[in-house]
Amino acid sequence: MKFPSTRIVILGTITVLLAAIAIALGLQQRASPKPVDITTMVQQVESGQVERIVESASGRSAVIDYVDQATADRGLRVPAGSSIAEIFNQAKIPVSEWPAIDVEGTSAAGRFSNVLPVIFVMAVLLGAFYVIRRSQGGFGRSSSRRGAFDPVRPGERTVLMSDVAGAEEVKEEIGDIIDFLRDPEKFYRVGARIPRGALLVGPPGTGKTLLARAVAGEANASFFSVSGSEFVELYVGVGASRVRELFKRARECAPAIIFIDEIDSIGRKRGRAEHSSEYDQTLNQILVEMDGFDQRSTVVVLAATNRVDILDSALLRPGRFDRRVHVDLPDRAQRGAILRVHARGKPVGANVDLDELAARTTGMSGADLANVMNEAAILTARRNDETISMTSLMEAVDRTMAGAARKGNRFSQREREIIAYHEAGHALVAHFLPNADPVRKVSIVSRGQAGGYTMIVPDEDRGLWTRHQLADRLAALLGGYAAEEIIYGDVTTGSSNDLERVTSITISMVSRYGMGQTFGLLSAGDEGTSHPGFSQRTAFAAETEARDLVQTAHELAQRILVEHRADLDRLAERLLEIETVEGSELIEMFGPAVTALPSEKRAASPLYALAPRAVQPVQRSRRTRRLDRLATLPAAIVAGARIHLHQRQTTD
């Protein structure tokens, strides 16, 4: 049964309570009858019109009931220090003519009517408290919350290691957990203690959850899957209670795997100002439960995160998460294996080359590759084809990387020409530079926010970048900007993303990788030139050198495009004609791409031998040098202000 959210329950409870109070007040305060004076009341009694007088418990008021039922009851205010009997005695009315005099609340019905509003309010309060407990999961133990902790039993929705491709090293690292859950006595005999927990660290979509399910499937163990956010609620202590219940259920179902996804939501370092005590209590309970495992317990905790740097140190120490398993993005061979797994059961055409598809999907995770195969199947069904073709797979890759193609007339004919020259500039600069990656595809088909794109993907996955490779990468990124300058003598906003990437690469080259000359071998880490330990002069030197790198790459891109101006026009016209040019057609048009590897026999490029021009020292006067220093002063002041602001933000 699904209960409403906490906010709805609280608002409903407040509404019911207000209604109950209003009803109770209405029951308690009966409608006041019209008043009558004492003289009139005495005359009515003497004439025999009054049947009964009901006096209040305080004796300050009374209600008169008449013999004639058609006559409405009247109210009487009794003077202080007097009573109905004294009024009758003073009026010299014989006792035999007195009407019946009752006191309110003396009868059983009267007493019950006085208590009824209190009983009603108490019943409403108890009902509201019960609803809140049920909606909050019984503070960790209601039937709705128990449903979230029901395990996947052995044999139900089983996932095996054969269903996980491209993670052979990870499989080997967590294989001990599978062997332990299968045959724990083998480890006990030699005095070994299996890790109580393993932390799976990696980018999103790399298959951490799938690996945890495969471990449970191979070990024939119960599988509990929860998210870190499920333990956090509004009330302090709720998360700790749920942690206790989860581990209790796991011990009852042993052997069992407890998988906590996104553990960084509750496992962050304690004592931070923005954290509440609820987070700390939940984390403390997890630490206690993992420490409280019996040495012969067959319950193992697996957790996944992509922010291991923010986890509490007590959570990462041996005895809790003994192993840290890194699940990285797949390389080319692993991507091919993952694509073959997701191609099972799908009618893949004979012309499909999954290895070529793996080469074009550099940087994609396992989830991205699964989405590519699914998108290709959807496109095949939309086109009423019988098998999944290579064309559908390539289209699926483009949709995953850049979005669906926009077939409307988003750009005018002149804008399409500018986009064609822009993308042609990227492609030609990358094609004629020896250390640039090969061009796989050039397209002016609008996808997402982009008017076109150039797919530049290396032949092999690269873990390290050289300075020459990054320099050629900068020139290729600036090829579109340079093409607009050469053809139109002006630039457009289409280079905004290129310039952002160029800025990021150059700042990293100078301030992180030690590839600069002036900045030297210093490293500012992820903070770039705003590192608080650097002076204003050092920060300004880094920014100046980064600007020089960009300028050098820009000039190189311009020189290539000026020399190959005819090729630039040919490629732009071809793009305007067919919109998409594959890498193989690019080689047919301009010859094989230039390579920096001497072992490969490709055509030499006259631009490969470009040597840096010797800079002759210029003798400048003292006045000129002083003016140069004054010209650089504003930039130094801006850099100093950035560092000062960063220091204040860090201190706050």
N, C-alpha and C positions, 0 to 999 in steps of 0.2 A: 504494500500500500504506500502510495506517495503522499507525503504530508506537505502542506503549504510552507512557504518560506517563513523565516523568523519575523521579518518585517510585517508581513500580512497577519501573522498570528498576534503580534503585539498590538497592532492597530485594532484588530477585531476584539481583542480582550479589553482594551481601553473603552471601546464603544459599548460593549456589553456591561462593563462596570458602571459607566455613566447611566445607562438605561436602568440598571438595577437600583442604583441610588435614587433615581427619580421615582421609580415605582414604589420603593420603600417609603420615601417621604410622602408619596400620595396615600399609601396605606396608613401611615402613621397619623397624618393630619387629615382627618375626615373633613368633609365640607361643612363649614361653619353655618348653622341655621341663623335665620334672622333674629335679632335680639328683641326682647320684650322687657318692660320695666317691672319692678317688684309690685307696684300697685295693681297693674293689669293682671299680673300672675295671681295675686291674692283674690281679685274679683272672679277670675276664671275658676279658681279652686272652690270658692264659695258657691258658684253657680253649678258646680259638678261637671265642668267641661274637661278637666285634667284627669287623665288616667294614671299617669306615672311620671315621676321626676327622676332623672338619672343624674346624680351628682358626681362631679369629677373627683379623682383621687386626691387632688390638692384642696378640694372644697371651695375653690374660687369661682367655679362656674357650674352650670347645670343645663340639661337639655329637657324640655317639656314635651311629653307625648300626650296627645289629646285623644278623647274618646272617639270623636269623629275622625275616621282614618283619612278623610279628604283634607283635613286641616294639616298644614305642614308643621313640622316640629319647630319650636322656637328655642332660642338660647337665652339663658339668664345669667347675669353677672352677680355673684354673691359678694356683698361687701366684706372687707377684711375683718376678721375677728367675729364673724357671724356665721350662721348656717341656715339651712332650709327649715329645720325644726324651730329654731329661735324666731325666724320670721313668722311662722305659723302661730307660735305662742303669743308673740306681740300683737298679731292681728286677731287674737282670741277666737281662732278657729278650732272647734272641737276635734279631738284626735280621731273620733269616728268618721269625720269628714275628710281627713287627710288622704291624699292619693298615695299610692305606693312610692316609697323613696328608696332608690337603689344607688349604690356607689359603684362607679365604673371600675371594671377589672376584678370585681369580687366573684363573678361567675367564671366557670371553666372556659366558656366561649370567649369571655372578655380577656381572661389571662392569655389565652392562645392567640387572640388577635394582637395583643401587645408584643408577643414574642415572634409572631410571624414575619415581620420585616427583617429582624435580625437573622432568622433562619434562612430567609431568601438571599440576603447578601452573602452569608457564609457559603451557601451552596454555589452561588455564582463564582466566588473567589476560588473555591476548591476546584470547580470545573475548569476555570481559566488556568490554574496551576497545572492541572493534569494535561491540558492541551499543549501548554508550553513545554512540558517535559517530553511529550511525544514528538513534538515538532523539532526539538533540539536533540532528538535521538536518545532520550532517556539519559542525558549527560553521558553518552557513549555506550548505552546498552539497550537501546530500543530495537524493535524488530526491523525497522527501516535501516538502521545503521548496521545491524548484524548482517543484513543482506549484502552490504558492501564488503564484508569480510568473509563471505562464503568462498571457499577455495575452488580452483579448478582441479577436480579429482583426477587421479591417474587414469588415463584412457579417454578422458574428455578433451576434445579439441587439442589433441596432442601435436606438438611441434618438436621435430627432431633436428639434430645437427645437420642432417642432409638438406634441410630446408634453409640453412644459413650458408651463404656462399661468400667468398672473399674475406674471410676472417680466420685463416688457419692458425695464425699465431695466437689469437685470442682464444680459439677453441682449445689449443694445447695448454694455455695458461689456466683455464678454468676446468680442464679435464679432471684435475684432482678432486674437485668438489663432486663431480659426477661419480667417480670411483668410490669416494667416501660414502655417499648416500646409498650406493648400491651394496657395498660390502664394508661396513665400518669396522668390523672385527679385524680385517687385514691391517688396518692402521693402528688399532689398539694393541695388537700383539707386539708391535715394534716400538710402542710408546709414542707414536706420532699423534699430534693434535691438529685436526683439520682447521683451516681458517674459519673463524666464526662469521666473517663477512668479507665481501669483495665489492669494491667500488668501481663501477664501470664509468670511465671518463671519456668523453668524446663529443664532437659536434652533434647537433640535432640531426636525426634521420640516419644515423650510422648503424642502427640495428641493436641498440642496447636492450630494449624490451624484448625483442625477438630472441636474443641470446639467452636472456633469463628464462624465457619460456622453454627454449630448447634444453637448457640444463635440467629443468624440472621434468620435461618429457623423457630425456635420456635416462634420468635417475629414477623414473617411475615414482615421483614424489608429488605431493599436493603443492599447488602453486597459489600463493596469495599475492595479488597485485593491487597496490594502493598508491595514491599520489601523496606527496608531502603536504599539499594544501588540505587534504581531508582531515588532518589532525588539528587544524587551527580553527577555532570558533571564537565567538564574541566573549564567552564566559571563561574565566581563568579556571584551569583544571579539567576542562572538557577534553583537550588534546591528550593530556597525560592518561586520562581514563581510557581513551580509545587505543592508545598504544598498549596499555596493559591488556585490554581485551584481545587485540590482534595477536600478541605473543602467546596469550593463553590458548587461543584457538589453534595457533600453529603447533604448539606442544601437543595438543590433543590429536592433531592430524599428522604427527611426525611419521615418517620423514617428510619434511616440508621445506619449501623455498619461500621466503618472504622477499618480495621485490618492491622497493620503495622508489618510485619514479620522482624526479625533480626534488631530491632530498635537500637541495640548497634552500628551498622555501622554508624549511624548519631547522636546518642544520647550520645556519650562519653563526658566526662568532658571537658569543654571549657578551653582555655588558654594554652593547651599543645603545645610544640614547634613543634612537627611533624604534627600538624593539620593545615590545611589551613583555610583561612577566609571563604571559601565556606561551610565547615562543620559547622562553627559557625553560619553563616547566616541562613543555613537551619534549624538548631536546634532552633535558635531564632524565626524563623517564626512558627515552630510547637508550641513553647511555647505561642506565641501571639495568634495563632488560637485557642488553647485549652482554653486560658483565655477569648477569645472573644465570647465564646458560650453564647447565650441567656439562661437565667435561665429556660425558658420553651422550650428549644431546645430538639429535640428528635434525636440527633446525639450522638452516644457513640463511643469512641475510644478504641479499644483493641489492645494491642501490645504484642509481644512475644520476649523473649530473654533467653539465658542461661548464660549471663554475666551481671547480675544486679549490680555487684560490680563496674563496670566501667561507669555506667550511671551518667549523671549530676544530682546533687541534686535538681536543679530547676525543672527537669522533674518528679521527684518522690514525690514532695510535694503535700499535699492535695489541691484539686482544679484542678489538672491536672490528674495524675494517682492516684486516691483516694484509690484504692485497689490493693494489691499485692497478686496474687493467685499463690500458689505453685503447680505445676503439677509434681508429683514425678513418679518414675518408679513404675509399678504395682506390688502388692504383689501376692502371689500364687492364692488366690481367684479371684483377679482382672484379672490375666492372664488367668484363666479359662474362665471368662466371655468374655474377648476379643477374645479368640480363638473361642468361640461359635458364636460371631458376625461374624467373618470372615469365619466361616464354613457354614453360610447361603447360600443356593443355590448351594452348592457343594455336590456331592454324597459321603458322608462320610460313611465308612464301619461300620458294627455293632460291630466289635472288637476294634474300636478306643476308647481309654480312654483319653479324653481331660484333665482330672484332673491329670493324670500321666504325660501327656505332659507339663502341667503347672508346675509341680514339677521339671521337668528337665530343665526348661528355666529360672531359677533364674537370675535376672539382665537384662533380655531382655525388651526392650521397646515395645510399641504398634506397632510401625512400624516394629520391628524385628519379632513380632508374625505374623503380616500380611504377611511378606515375607516368614515365615515358611509355612503357609498355601498355599501360591502361589507356592512355590517350590515343595511342596508335590503334588499339582495338576499337575504341569509340569512333575514331575517324573511319575505320574500315566498315563498321556497321552503318555509319551515316552515308557512306558512298555505295552501300549494297554490294561490297566486294566479298568474295568467298575467303580470301586469305589476306594476311597482313603483309603488305609490300614494304620495300625499302623506302619508297616515297612517303608512305604513311608514317614510318618511324622517323624519318628526317623532319617531317612536319611536326611530329610530336616533340622532338628535341627543341625545335624552334619555339614551339608554344610554351614549353617548360622554362626555357631560358629567357625569352623576351615577351611572351604573351601571345594571344591569338592575333592573327592577321586582321587588320582593319581595312575592309574593302571599300569603304566610302571615300568620297573625294575630299579627303582631309586637307590635302595640299594642292596648291595651284600648279600649273605646268612649270612656271619659273622656279617655284620652291622644289619641285621634283628634280629639276636640273641641278639646283644647288646641292641637294642631298646626294645626287648621283656623283657629282664631282667630289663632294666631301668623302663619301665612302670609297671612291676610287683612289683618293689621296692616301687614305689609311692602307689600302691594299697594296698599292705600288711601293710605298716606302717600306712596308714590311717585306715585300717580295724581293727588293733589291738591297736589303741590309743583311750582312752575313750572320749576325747574331740574333736576328729576330726570328720568332716562331713562324712556321708556315701558315699561309692563309687557306682556310678550309672553305669559306663561302663569303661572298659579298652580296648584299641584298639591299634594295631600296623599298621593300615591302614594309609598310608601317605596322609596328607591333607595340602595343602598350603606349608608352609616352615617346618612344623612339620613332624617328622618321625612317631609319634604316639601321643596318648594323653590319659589321665586318667580323667574322668569326676567325680569330687567330689563336690556334691551339697547337701546343708542341706535339711532336711525334711521340715523345715519352714523357711520363710524369717527372716533374722536376722538383727536387727537394731543396736545391741550392741555386742561387742566381749569382752570376758574376757581374762585375761592374760593366763590362761591355754589353752583356745581355740586357741589363737594365737601361743602359744608355740607348740601345737600339729600340727598346720597348718605348722609351720616352719619345723618340723620333717618330715611331709608328703611330703613337697616340696623337701627336701633333700634326700628322700628315693631313688630316681633314681640315684643320685650321689653316695650314699652309696652302692647301689647294684652293680654298675660298679666296685667300689673299691674292694668289697668282692669277686666277681666272677672272675674279670680279673686282679686285682691288678693295674689297671690304670683307668683313666677317659677320657671321650671324650668331644667334644664341644656341645654335645646334652643337657647339663645342663645349658647353658647360660641363657635361659629365666628363669629357676628356680632360679638361683642365683640372677638375677635382682630383682625378686619378693621377695626373702628372704631379700635382702639388704633393699628394701623399707619398708618391714614390721618391721624389727628390728630397723631401724633408727626412724620410727614412734613410736614404743613402747617406746624407750628411751627418745626421744626428744619432743614428743607430748602428749603421753598418761600417762606419769608418772609411767610407769611400770618397771623402772630401780631402782637399789639400789644405785649406786654411783652417778648418775646424779641427783637423787632426784625428787622433784615435779616441776622442771622447765619445761617450754614448749617453744620451738623455733618456733612453728607454721609450716607453709609450708616450711620455709627456712632450716629446719633441723639443723645440727651442724654448719652450716655456718652463723648463726645468728650474726649480727654485735655487739650485746650487750654482747656476751659471750667472755670470755678470751680464750687464747690458751689452757690453762690447762683444762678449762671446756669442750671445744670442744674435746680435746684429751680423756678426761674421758668418754664422750658420745660414741665416736667411739670405745674405748676399751671395754666398756660394751656391745655395739652392737655386737662386735666380739665375746665376751664371750657367748652371747645368741645363736649366730649361731653355735658356737662350741658345746654347750650343746645339741642343737637340732640335730646336726650331730652325736654326740655320741649316742644319744637315738635312732636315725634311724638305726645306725650300730648294736646296741645291739638287736633291734627287729629282724632285718634280719638275724643276726647270729643265734639267737635262733630258728627262723623259716626258716632255710636254705632249708629244704626239701620242705616246702610250696612254697618257692621262685622258686625252680626248677620246681615244678609241674605247677605253674601258667605260667611260661615262656614257657614251652613245650606246654601248652594248647593254648597260644597265637600264637605260631608258627604254630599250627595245624589249628585253625579256625580264627585267626586274631583278633576277637572281643569277649570279655567275658562280659556279662551283670552282673549287680549287684546281681540279683537273683541267677545266677550260682556261683558267688563268695561266696555267703552265703552257698550254697550246698557243695562247696569244703572245706571251712574252718570254717563253723559254723557261728552263728549270730555275727554281729559286736559288739565290746565292747562299752558300753554306760556309761556315767557318771551319768545318772539319776537312782536313786535307785528304782523308781517306775516301771521301765521296767525290766522284768526278762530275762536277757540275760546272756550268758556264761561269767564267770569272766575271766579276763586275768591275767596271772602271772606277766605281765608287768605293770598293773595298779598300783600296790603297790610300784612301783619304788620310792624310797625316795632319796632325795639329800644326797650325801655322806658328812659326817662331815669332814670338812677341819681342820686338826690340825695345829696350828701356828708353823712355822718353824723359829728357831733362826738363823739369818743370821749375818755374820760379817759386820763391817762397810765397808770394801772393797767390799764385795758382793753387798751391797745396793748401793754403789756408781757406780759400774759397771752396775747395773740394771737401774739406772737413766740415765746413758750415753747411754744405749741401746734404751731407749724410747725417747731420744732427737730428732733423725731425724723425727720420726712421729709427734712430737710436732711442729717442724719447718714447716713441710708440712701443718699441720692444721692451723698454724698461717698465712702462705702464702695464703691459701684459703680464710681465713677471710679477710685479707688485700685486696685481689683481689676483693672480693664481695663488700667491702666498696667503693672501687674506682669505680666499675661499678654502684653502687647505686648513688654515688655522680655525676658521669657523666650523 
